[in-house]
Structures are given as C-alpha cells and as structure tokens.
C-alpha cells in the first residue's frame, strides 16, 4: 500500500509540474454553436491534422473521432495550441488506448455497476450525453480492501469513453453538442466509506485520467447533495484539474438548490427518481 501511495504521489507531483500546460491562454470556448478560431489557431489545427491523422489506426475509435475537427481542437486547447505538445499528448493517448484496450472496453463484464451505480444512457435538452454517478452507493473503501479499486477506476474510464463516443455519434448525425454532463449524487457520502485515507488515490487517479485522456469531456459536473466532508476530496483534486474543469464543478447542498436547475436543463424522463426524474433505476437493477 505504501508503494502504491508513493506511486500516486509521484504522479500528482508530475501532474502539478505540467499543470501550466493545461491552462488555456487562447480563450477558445467549447460551448454549443460555432467555435471561432483565430488565424493562428486554424493553422495549428491544420498542422496537427497533417501530423496526426496518418498516425491514427483507422480501426481505432480515435480515427472516427478525429474526422471531426472538434476532437483535435480539444487536444490543441489542452496544450495551449502548441502543436508539438498536442501531438505528443495525443500520441501518448493512442499508446495508452492500445495498452489498456480501450477500443473494446464496452465488451467487458460490467456487473460491477450493480455495486457501484453509474449510468450514461440519457441526454439533456440540448442533446448532450448525461451520466449519473451515485457515489453515495459506492463503498470505495471496500473496493480498496477487496482489490477492486482498479476495476472501479476503469468503470469511470468506461463512462468517459462512452460519453465521448456518444458525443461524436451525435455530431455525425448533425448535432452541435461539444461536451457531456455528469450528475454525481453525494447524499450519504461519509469519511469511512468514501473519504478514508486509502480511498483518496481513487479520486486523484480518476481526475488525472480525465485530464490526460479525455480533455473537455464534460461541460458541467453537478455535485448534488454535497456534504462538508467531500470538500476534502475537492481540495485534493482541484490542483490537478485544468481551469476549465474546475469551472465546470457545480456543487449544491440541498435538493431545493439543484432540482430547479436540473428541471431546466434535463427532462424528467431522462433522470432517475432520486434526481427528480421518472426513471426507476432501482427497479431495473
């Protein structure tokens, strides 16, 4: 365990060292609608297309994603439109995908969802993919004790990958959506099962995976029914988030705060009962 924690600490230090590379100075916005680029940004986009498209295996999902300029623009934005750095990051991502068999991640056994509920089968009123993570039901400490922590972290990767695929499928059909949304139910989260010392590496691992391999996948991360104790996690992971990710975090303590916002953004038939919707997921499970 000590060796594992040291490894996680080393990764955090490395990530903090590289953090300035993740801050966007060009001001590009991934809000829905036309993305406006400066002449220099357009040149950078054409350059990374020239460099990277021939290197992406046509059998990979990334090849499908990259047919949409949005995909490469996100990698450019993640590196301040430094083409060399963006190409290096994307190359590293391709190597990671091959090593981790990400293209076939959807074929794996995901029965773990019954113990760690997370869903990604609905959309908001704009057509963005919506994921629901019932973190209150996750016993992260148990995942550590039983050796399931890696599988749990991979489940989150599966969610990011699925929402990425859904995004580019929607865009291929004419949608102008650019990111997804995730709703995180934190009611009942406590220091024993969720915020214990041995639980913390899971959260840093998830955030580093998000920033390294899925830049700008979520436009909003709704933290619902957030207890004070979860601020420990927020303080832990905020330094390893890029600014856009930090800005996407929206925390709400009570249902009265978040329900009107979700009603405005997401139809009830696209949300679970526990989040003010009409989908009875408990019955389905």
VOBA-1610 file (N, C-alpha, C; in pm, whole numbers, padded with zeros to 5 digits, always signed):
BEGIN
Unk+00082-00120+00000Unk+00000+00000+00000Unk+00086+00126+00000Unk+00194+00126+00078Unk+00282+00243+00082Unk+00344+00268-00054Unk+00386+00159-00119Unk+00446+00175-00251Unk+00344+00231-00349Unk+00219+00181-00340Unk+00114+00230-00428Unk+00089+00378-00404Unk+00080+00418-00276Unk+00055+00558-00246Unk+00169+00647-00292Unk+00292+00597-00282Unk+00407+00673-00330Unk+00398+00692-00480Unk+00354+00588-00551Unk+00338+00599-00695Unk+00235+00705-00730Unk+00123+00705-00658Unk+00020+00804-00681Unk+00074+00944-00651Unk+00148+00958-00541Unk+00206+01088-00506Unk+00300+01137-00615Unk+00380+01046-00668Unk+00474+01084-00775Unk+00400+01134-00898Unk+00287+01068-00929Unk+00208+01110-01045Unk+00148+01247-01022Unk+00104+01273-00897Unk+00047+01404-00866Unk+00151+01513-00882Unk+00272+01488-00830Unk+00381+01586-00843Unk+00410+01614-00990Unk+00416+01506-01069Unk+00441+01522-01213Unk+00331+01603-01278Unk+00207+01576-01236Unk+00093+01645-01296Unk+00094+01793-01259Unk+00128+01822-01134Unk+00135+01961-01091Unk+00244+02037-01166Unk+00352+01967-01197Unk+00462+02028-01272Unk+00415+02067-01412Unk+00330+01982-01471Unk+00282+02007-01607Unk+00157+02092-01611Unk+00098+02122-01496Unk-00029+02191-01493Unk-00035+02318-01576Unk+00070+02401-01577Unk+00062+02522-01659Unk+00033+02493-01805Unk+00070+02375-01854Unk+00043+02340-01994Unk-00106+02324-02019Unk-00184+02304-01911Unk-00325+02276-01928Unk-00410+02402-01919Unk-00352+02513-01881Unk-00429+02636-01873Unk-00440+02699-02012Unk-00559+02736-02048Unk-00585+02785-02184Unk-00562+02935-02191Unk-00475+02976-02278Unk-00449+03118-02295Unk-00517+03171-02420Unk-00562+03083-02507Unk-00624+03129-02632Unk-00771+03165-02614Unk-00834+03122-02505Unk-00971+03162-02480Unk-01074+03089-02564Unk-01040+02980-02628Unk-01135+02906-02708Unk-01243+02848-02618Unk-01367+02854-02663Unk-01479+02804-02584Unk-01542+02686-02655Unk-01578+02584-02575Unk-01644+02466-02631Unk-01793+02467-02604Unk-01850+02585-02581Unk-01994+02596-02570Unk-02057+02559-02704Unk-02185+02517-02698Unk-02253+02477-02821Unk-02257+02593-02921Unk-02252+02561-03047Unk-02252+02661-03151Unk-02119+02661-03224Unk-02101+02756-03311Unk-01978+02763-03390Unk-01859+02801-03302Unk-01751+02726-03318Unk-01628+02754-03244Unk-01542+02847-03330Unk-01515+02964-03280Unk-01441+03064-03356Unk-01292+03051-03327Unk-01214+03042-03433Unk-01070+03028-03421Unk-00999+03148-03481Unk-00887+03183-03421Unk-00802+03286-03478Unk-00724+03225-03595Unk-00664+03307-03680Unk-00583+03252-03789Unk-00473+03158-03741Unk-00408+03191-03628Unk-00303+03104-03574Unk-00360+02971-03528Unk-00478+02975-03468Unk-00541+02851-03422Unk-00583+02764-03540Unk-00631+02826-03645Unk-00666+02750-03766Unk-00542+02684-03826Unk-00432+02756-03827Unk-00307+02700-03878Unk-00262+02582-03792Unk-00274+02597-03659Unk-00238+02488-03568Unk-00325+02366-03592Unk-00453+02388-03617Unk-00544+02276-03642Unk-00503+02202-03769Unk-00473+02275-03874Unk-00432+02209-03998Unk-00301+02134-03981Unk-00212+02188-03897Unk-00083+02125-03876Unk-00098+01994-03799Unk-00179+01994-03695Unk-00194+01870-03618Unk-00270+01765-03698Unk-00360+01809-03784Unk-00428+01713-03872Unk-00327+01648-03966Unk-00236+01729-04019Unk-00134+01677-04109Unk-00042+01579-04038Unk-00007+01613-03913Unk+00087+01530-03837Unk+00024+01401-03785Unk-00099+01410-03735Unk-00154+01300-03657Unk-00250+01208-03731Unk-00329+01259-03823Unk-00428+01173-03890Unk-00363+01050-03952Unk-00249+01064-04021Unk-00187+00944-04080Unk-00137+00844-03976Unk-00118+00889-03851Unk-00063+00800-03749Unk-00171+00728-03668Unk-00296+00767-03687Unk-00405+00707-03610Unk-00457+00583-03682Unk-00454+00467-03618Unk-00505+00346-03684Unk-00651+00365-03726Unk-00681+00331-03849Unk-00816+00351-03898Unk-00917+00262-03827Unk-00870+00158-03762Unk-00959+00069-03688Unk-00994+00124-03550Unk-00926+00230-03509Unk-00947+00285-03376Unk-01065+00382-03374Unk-01131+00389-03259Unk-01236+00488-03243Unk-01180+00629-03259Unk-01054+00648-03223Unk-00995+00781-03234Unk-00996+00829-03379Unk-00979+00736-03473Unk-00983+00774-03615Unk-01121+00831-03650Unk-01225+00769-03593Unk-01361+00820-03616Unk-01378+00956-03550Unk-01330+00967-03427Unk-01341+01096-03358Unk-01272+01206-03436Unk-01153+01175-03487Unk-01068+01277-03549Unk-01120+01325-03684Unk-01224+01261-03736Unk-01286+01313-03858Unk-01360+01443-03828Unk-01383+01466-03701Unk-01446+01589-03655Unk-01337+01679-03598Unk-01325+01799-03649Unk-01220+01891-03603Unk-01226+01916-03453Unk-01345+01905-03395Unk-01360+01930-03252Unk-01264+01844-03170Unk-01247+01719-03210Unk-01163+01628-03132Unk-01019+01678-03124Unk-00962+01714-03237Unk-00824+01763-03236Unk-00813+01901-03173Unk-00920+01981-03184Unk-00919+02112-03119Unk-00908+02098-02967Unk-00971+01996-02913Unk-00963+01976-02768Unk-00820+01942-02726Unk-00751+01862-02804Unk-00612+01830-02771Unk-00523+01953-02786Unk-00554+02036-02885Unk-00478+02160-02901Unk-00503+02254-02782Unk-00629+02269-02743Unk-00662+02356-02631Unk-00597+02307-02502Unk-00586+02174-02488Unk-00525+02116-02368Unk-00376+02145-02361Unk-00318+02189-02472Unk-00174+02219-02474Unk-00146+02363-02521Unk-00246+02451-02497Unk-00228+02592-02533Unk-00196+02612-02681Unk-00249+02526-02764Unk-00229+02532-02909Unk-00083+02520-02949Unk-00007+02453-02865Unk+00129+02415-02903Unk+00118+02283-02977Unk+00137+02285-03107Unk+00113+02168-03191Unk+00201+02051-03149Unk+00328+02081-03121Unk+00420+01972-03082Unk+00372+01903-02955Unk+00333+01983-02854Unk+00286+01924-02729Unk+00155+01849-02748Unk+00067+01904-02829Unk-00061+01838-02854Unk-00039+01704-02924Unk+00052+01702-03021Unk+00081+01578-03092Unk+00143+01475-02997Unk+00228+01523-02906Unk+00290+01432-02809Unk+00185+01373-02716Unk+00093+01458-02668Unk-00011+01410-02578Unk-00104+01311-02648Unk-00141+01341-02771Unk-00230+01251-02844Unk-00160+01120-02876Unk-00032+01125-02909Unk+00044+01003-02934Unk+00047+00916-02809Unk+00071+00981-02694Unk+00071+00908-02568Unk-00066+00847-02540Unk-00169+00921-02574Unk-00306+00871-02556Unk-00331+00747-02642Unk-00285+00750-02765Unk-00302+00635-02854Unk-00230+00512-02799Unk-00112+00533-02745Unk-00036+00423-02686Unk-00110+00368-02565Unk-00165+00458-02484Unk-00242+00416-02366Unk-00365+00337-02407Unk-00434+00384-02509Unk-00555+00313-02555Unk-00521+00172-02600Unk-00410+00158-02671Unk-00372+00025-02719Unk-00335-00065-02601Unk-00259-00011-02506Unk-00217-00089-02390Unk-00335-00130-02304Unk-00429-00037-02283Unk-00543-00061-02196Unk-00664-00119-02270Unk-00651-00141-02400Unk-00759-00199-02481Unk-00889-00120-02468Unk-00877+00010-02487Unk-00991+00099-02469Unk-01095+00080-02579Unk-01053+00046-02699Unk-01149+00031-02808Unk-01249-00082-02783Unk-01213-00176-02698Unk-01305-00287-02668Unk-01353-00283-02522Unk-01341-00169-02457Unk-01378-00159-02317Unk-01527-00187-02297Unk-01608-00158-02398Unk-01752-00181-02387Unk-01788-00329-02390Unk-01694-00413-02430Unk-01720-00557-02438Unk-01690-00628-02305Unk-01637-00556-02209Unk-01600-00616-02082Unk-01723-00639-01994Unk-01707-00722-01893Unk-01814-00750-01797Unk-01825-00633-01699Unk-01942-00567-01700Unk-01960-00451-01615Unk-02066-00474-01507Unk-02070-00595-01454Unk-02160-00626-01344Unk-02131-00541-01221Unk-02009-00484-01215Unk-01971-00400-01103Unk-02064-00280-01087Unk-02136-00245-01195Unk-02228-00132-01189Unk-02338-00157-01086Unk-02370-00282-01059Unk-02472-00313-00958Unk-02425-00269-00820Unk-02295-00277-00794Unk-02240-00236-00665Unk-02199-00090-00665Unk-02160-00039-00781Unk-02114+00099-00794Unk-02193+00165-00908Unk-02318+00204-00879Unk-02407+00251-00985Unk-02356+00373-01059Unk-02353+00361-01190Unk-02322+00473-01278Unk-02391+00445-01411Unk-02456+00545-01466Unk-02538+00525-01585Unk-02508+00636-01686Unk-02522+00605-01813Unk-02491+00705-01917Unk-02578+00679-02040Unk-02708+00668-02017Unk-02800+00632-02126Unk-02906+00738-02152Unk-02883+00862-02107Unk-02981+00968-02129Unk-02913+01092-02184Unk-02994+01190-02220Unk-02942+01316-02275Unk-03015+01434-02210Unk-02953+01552-02217Unk-03020+01671-02166Unk-03102+01734-02279Unk-03160+01849-02253Unk-03248+01913-02351Unk-03173+01962-02473Unk-03041+01974-02461Unk-02958+02015-02575Unk-02904+01896-02653Unk-02930+01777-02604Unk-02880+01657-02671Unk-02748+01608-02619Unk-02697+01671-02512Unk-02571+01626-02452Unk-02593+01494-02377Unk-02494+01406-02384Unk-02499+01284-02306Unk-02493+01318-02158Unk-02579+01252-02080Unk-02582+01272-01936Unk-02544+01143-01866Unk-02448+01151-01775Unk-02411+01038-01691Unk-02458+01066-01548Unk-02500+00961-01480Unk-02536+00970-01339Unk-02444+00878-01260Unk-02375+00932-01163Unk-02290+00851-01075Unk-02347+00862-00934Unk-02394+00751-00881Unk-02449+00751-00745Unk-02336+00721-00647Unk-02253+00818-00625Unk-02135+00797-00540Unk-02174+00760-00398Unk-02293+00802-00360Unk-02341+00768-00227Unk-02353+00617-00207Unk-02369+00543-00318Unk-02382+00397-00311Unk-02246+00327-00323Unk-02143+00401-00355Unk-02012+00340-00377Unk-01942+00321-00242Unk-01898+00201-00216Unk-01815+00177-00098Unk-01671+00169-00146Unk-01609+00287-00156Unk-01474+00295-00211Unk-01375+00220-00122Unk-01393+00231+00009Unk-01303+00159+00099Unk-01310+00008+00075Unk-01430-00042+00053Unk-01444-00185+00026Unk-01374-00222-00104Unk-01379-00133-00203Unk-01310-00160-00330Unk-01160-00173-00307Unk-01107-00090-00217Unk-00964-00097-00184Unk-00934-00229-00114Unk-01013-00261-00014Unk-00988-00379+00068Unk-01000-00508-00014Unk-01096-00512-00109Unk-01119-00633-00188Unk-01038-00638-00316Unk-00956-00535-00339Unk-00874-00534-00461Unk-00949-00495-00586Unk-01064-00427-00570Unk-01147-00388-00685Unk-01127-00243-00726Unk-01032-00173-00664Unk-01017-00030-00689Unk-00983-00002-00836Unk-00896-00084-00895Unk-00858-00064-01034Unk-00979-00082-01125Unk-01062-00181-01095Unk-01182-00204-01174Unk-01278-00087-01161Unk-01287-00030-01041Unk-01375+00084-01019Unk-01327+00206-01098Unk-01198+00231-01094Unk-01144+00343-01171Unk-01165+00321-01320Unk-01155+00196-01364Unk-01177+00165-01505Unk-01324+00187-01543Unk-01414+00166-01448Unk-01554+00192-01473Unk-01576+00339-01507Unk-01505+00427-01437Unk-01516+00570-01467Unk-01458+00599-01605Unk-01347+00533-01638Unk-01290+00548-01772Unk-01390+00502-01877Unk-01457+00391-01851Unk-01561+00341-01941Unk-01669+00446-01962Unk-01705+00516-01856Unk-01806+00622-01868Unk-01756+00736-01956Unk-01633+00781-01933Unk-01576+00889-02015Unk-01568+00848-02161Unk-01523+00725-02185Unk-01510+00675-02322Unk-01646+00666-02390Unk-01745+00615-02316Unk-01878+00601-02374Unk-01938+00737-02407Unk-01924+00832-02318Unk-01977+00965-02345Unk-01905+01032-02462Unk-01776+01003-02476Unk-01702+01055-02592Unk-01757+00996-02721Unk-01780+00867-02722Unk-01836+00802-02841Unk-01974+00857-02874Unk-02058+00872-02772Unk-02192+00924-02793Unk-02188+01067-02849Unk-02091+01144-02801Unk-02076+01281-02849Unk-02051+01285-02999Unk-01953+01207-03045Unk-01918+01215-03187Unk-02019+01143-03276Unk-02091+01047-03219Unk-02202+00988-03294Unk-02312+01091-03316Unk-02342+01168-03210Unk-02444+01272-03221Unk-02402+01380-03319Unk-02276+01418-03317Unk-02229+01521-03408Unk-02230+01472-03553Unk-02200+01344-03572Unk-02204+01288-03707Unk-02345+01290-03764Unk-02444+01295-03675Unk-02583+01298-03718Unk-02638+01441-03726Unk-02549+01539-03710Unk-02588+01677-03728Unk-02602+01760-03602Unk-02580+01701-03485Unk-02589+01778-03361Unk-02467+01868-03346Unk-02485+01981-03274Unk-02372+02070-03249Unk-02322+02061-03105Unk-02359+01954-03033Unk-02311+01937-02895Unk-02159+01919-02896Unk-02096+01965-02791Unk-01949+01959-02785Unk-01897+01888-02661Unk-01980+01869-02560Unk-01939+01805-02437Unk-02056+01730-02374Unk-02028+01652-02272Unk-02132+01584-02197Unk-02150+01646-02060Unk-02237+01585-01981Unk-02267+01632-01846Unk-02265+01511-01753Unk-02224+01532-01629Unk-02231+01424-01530Unk-02296+01476-01402Unk-02388+01396-01350Unk-02457+01425-01225Unk-02403+01329-01119Unk-02350+01382-01012Unk-02290+01300-00907Unk-02372+01315-00779Unk-02441+01209-00740Unk-02521+01212-00618Unk-02432+01177-00499Unk-02419+01272-00407Unk-02328+01256-00293Unk-02401+01239-00159Unk-02533+01225-00164Unk-02606+01210-00039Unk-02562+01083+00034Unk-02523+01098+00159Unk-02479+00982+00236Unk-02330+00954+00229Unk-02257+01030+00147Unk-02111+01013+00141Unk-02052+01042+00279Unk-01960+00956+00323Unk-01906+00970+00458Unk-01756+00942+00460Unk-01695+00974+00571Unk-01549+00966+00582Unk-01499+00823+00592Unk-01587+00729+00629Unk-01544+00590+00644Unk-01541+00517+00510Unk-01647+00530+00432Unk-01658+00454+00308Unk-01607+00527+00186Unk-01605+00660+00191Unk-01576+00737+00070Unk-01456+00831+00080Unk-01425+00879+00197Unk-01320+00980+00212Unk-01211+00930+00308Unk-01200+00800+00322Unk-01095+00744+00408Unk-00959+00762+00341Unk-00850+00761+00416Unk-00716+00781+00357Unk-00685+00686+00241Unk-00725+00559+00253Unk-00694+00464+00145Unk-00785+00485+00025Unk-00891+00566+00040Unk-00983+00594-00071Unk-00930+00703-00164Unk-00845+00790-00111Unk-00806+00911-00183Unk-00739+00886-00318Unk-00653+00783-00331Unk-00591+00761-00462Unk-00690+00738-00575Unk-00810+00685-00544Unk-00908+00663-00648Unk-00950+00794-00713Unk-00970+00897-00631Unk-01015+01025-00684Unk-00905+01094-00765Unk-00781+01089-00716Unk-00673+01150-00793Unk-00650+01076-00924Unk-00664+00944-00920Unk-00647+00864-01042Unk-00752+00899-01146Unk-00876+00915-01101Unk-00985+00949-01193Unk-00961+01085-01256Unk-00923+01184-01176Unk-00903+01319-01230Unk-00785+01324-01325Unk-00676+01257-01290Unk-00560+01255-01380Unk-00594+01185-01511Unk-00676+01081-01503Unk-00718+01012-01624Unk-00805+01104-01710Unk-00894+01176-01644Unk-00980+01272-01713Unk-00897+01375-01788Unk-00803+01438-01719Unk-00727+01547-01779Unk-00627+01497-01883Unk-00574+01377-01862Unk-00472+01325-01953Unk-00531+01265-02080Unk-00648+01199-02067Unk-00701+01123-02180Unk-00836+01170-02232Unk-00909+01249-02156Unk-01041+01295-02201Unk-01059+01444-02175Unk-00975+01527-02233Unk-00986+01671-02209Unk-01121+01725-02257Unk-01184+01804-02171Unk-01309+01873-02204Unk-01424+01778-02236Unk-01428+01663-02170Unk-01537+01569-02196Unk-01667+01617-02133Unk-01658+01690-02020Unk-01779+01737-01951Unk-01786+01889-01948Unk-01903+01943-01981Unk-01921+02088-01971Unk-01963+02126-01829Unk-02034+02033-01760Unk-02073+02058-01622Unk-02063+01928-01542Unk-02012+01942-01421Unk-02008+01831-01325Unk-02091+01877-01205Unk-02213+01825-01197Unk-02303+01863-01088Unk-02275+01776-00966Unk-02234+01837-00856Unk-02212+01767-00730Unk-02335+01792-00644Unk-02423+01692-00635Unk-02554+01708-00573Unk-02556+01652-00431Unk-02626+01721-00343Unk-02636+01679-00202Unk-02497+01667-00139Unk-02416+01765-00166Unk-02275+01757-00127Unk-02256+01781+00023Unk-02200+01684+00095Unk-02172+01702+00237Unk-02039+01775+00257Unk-02021+01834+00374Unk-01898+01907+00403Unk-01774+01819+00387Unk-01787+01691+00424Unk-01670+01603+00423Unk-01613+01585+00283Unk-01696+01603+00180Unk-01646+01583+00044Unk-01557+01697-00001Unk-01557+01807+00075Unk-01464+01916+00043Unk-01319+01870+00055Unk-01296+01767+00134Unk-01161+01710+00143Unk-01116+01661+00005Unk-01206+01594-00065Unk-01175+01543-00199Unk-01157+01658-00297Unk-01245+01757-00289Unk-01235+01871-00381Unk-01102+01943-00364Unk-01062+01965-00240Unk-00933+02032-00215Unk-00817+01947-00265Unk-00833+01817-00259Unk-00727+01727-00305Unk-00710+01733-00456Unk-00821+01734-00530Unk-00811+01718-00675Unk-00810+01850-00752Unk-00854+01959-00693Unk-00858+02086-00766Unk-00722+02125-00825Unk-00610+02107-00751Unk-00481+02148-00808Unk-00441+02068-00931Unk-00496+01949-00950Unk-00456+01870-01067Unk-00561+01877-01177Unk-00652+01974-01166Unk-00750+02000-01272Unk-00707+02121-01353Unk-00735+02119-01480Unk-00718+02241-01556Unk-00833+02336-01523Unk-00814+02463-01554Unk-00910+02565-01513Unk-01051+02534-01564Unk-01061+02488-01688Unk-01193+02460-01744Unk-01266+02353-01664Unk-01192+02255-01613Unk-01253+02150-01533Unk-01298+02206-01398Unk-01212+02287-01338Unk-01250+02349-01210Unk-01376+02433-01226Unk-01384+02505-01337Unk-01500+02590-01362Unk-01627+02509-01387Unk-01610+02384-01431Unk-01727+02301-01461Unk-01792+02245-01335Unk-01721+02247-01223Unk-01775+02192-01098Unk-01883+02283-01042Unk-02001+02226-01020Unk-02113+02299-00962Unk-02165+02219-00844Unk-02148+02271-00723Unk-02186+02195-00604Unk-02311+02253-00539Unk-02397+02163-00492Unk-02523+02201-00430Unk-02546+02113-00307Unk-02587+02175-00198Unk-02602+02104-00072Unk-02740+02040-00059Unk-02845+02111-00102Unk-02981+02063-00083Unk-03054+02046-00216Unk-03157+01964-00212Unk-03239+01938-00331Unk-03305+02065-00381Unk-03344+02153-00289Unk-03406+02279-00329Unk-03313+02362-00417Unk-03183+02344-00400Unk-03086+02419-00479Unk-03071+02361-00618Unk-03061+02227-00628Unk-03028+02168-00757Unk-03147+02125-00843Unk-03262+02096-00780Unk-03374+02044-00858Unk-03423+02141-00966Unk-03442+02271-00935Unk-03485+02363-01041Unk-03385+02371-01156Unk-03257+02361-01126Unk-03154+02369-01230Unk-03159+02245-01320Unk-03177+02127-01260Unk-03186+02006-01340Unk-03316+02005-01421Unk-03425+02053-01362Unk-03552+02059-01436Unk-03539+02148-01559Unk-03460+02253-01546Unk-03440+02344-01658Unk-03352+02285-01766Unk-03256+02201-01726Unk-03158+02150-01822Unk-03189+02012-01876Unk-03256+01928-01795Unk-03274+01788-01832Unk-03419+01746-01807Unk-03485+01688-01907Unk-03622+01642-01890Unk-03629+01535-01782Unk-03743+01526-01715Unk-03761+01430-01607Unk-03746+01286-01656Unk-03788+01260-01779Unk-03778+01122-01831Unk-03637+01085-01871Unk-03542+01175-01843Unk-03400+01149-01869Unk-03320+01147-01739Unk-03391+01137-01625Unk-03326+01135-01494Unk-03387+01027-01406Unk-03310+00979-01313Unk-03358+00880-01217Unk-03452+00945-01116Unk-03531+00860-01049Unk-03622+00908-00946Unk-03548+00986-00839Unk-03430+00939-00799Unk-03357+01005-00691Unk-03306+01142-00730Unk-03305+01170-00860Unk-03261+01301-00908Unk-03377+01380-00966Unk-03497+01352-00914Unk-03614+01429-00954Unk-03674+01388-01086Unk-03632+01273-01139Unk-03684+01228-01267Unk-03786+01116-01252Unk-03807+01042-01360Unk-03909+00937-01361Unk-03853+00799-01389Unk-03723+00784-01409Unk-03664+00654-01438Unk-03642+00578-01307Unk-03705+00462-01296Unk-03690+00380-01175Unk-03573+00285-01193Unk-03454+00333-01172Unk-03334+00251-01193Unk-03320+00143-01087Unk-03365+00173-00966Unk-03356+00071-00861Unk-03434-00055-00901Unk-03550-00035-00962Unk-03631-00147-01007Unk-03561-00222-01120Unk-03493-00146-01209Unk-03422-00208-01322Unk-03304-00290-01274Unk-03240-00248-01164Unk-03123-00318-01112Unk-03165-00444-01037
//
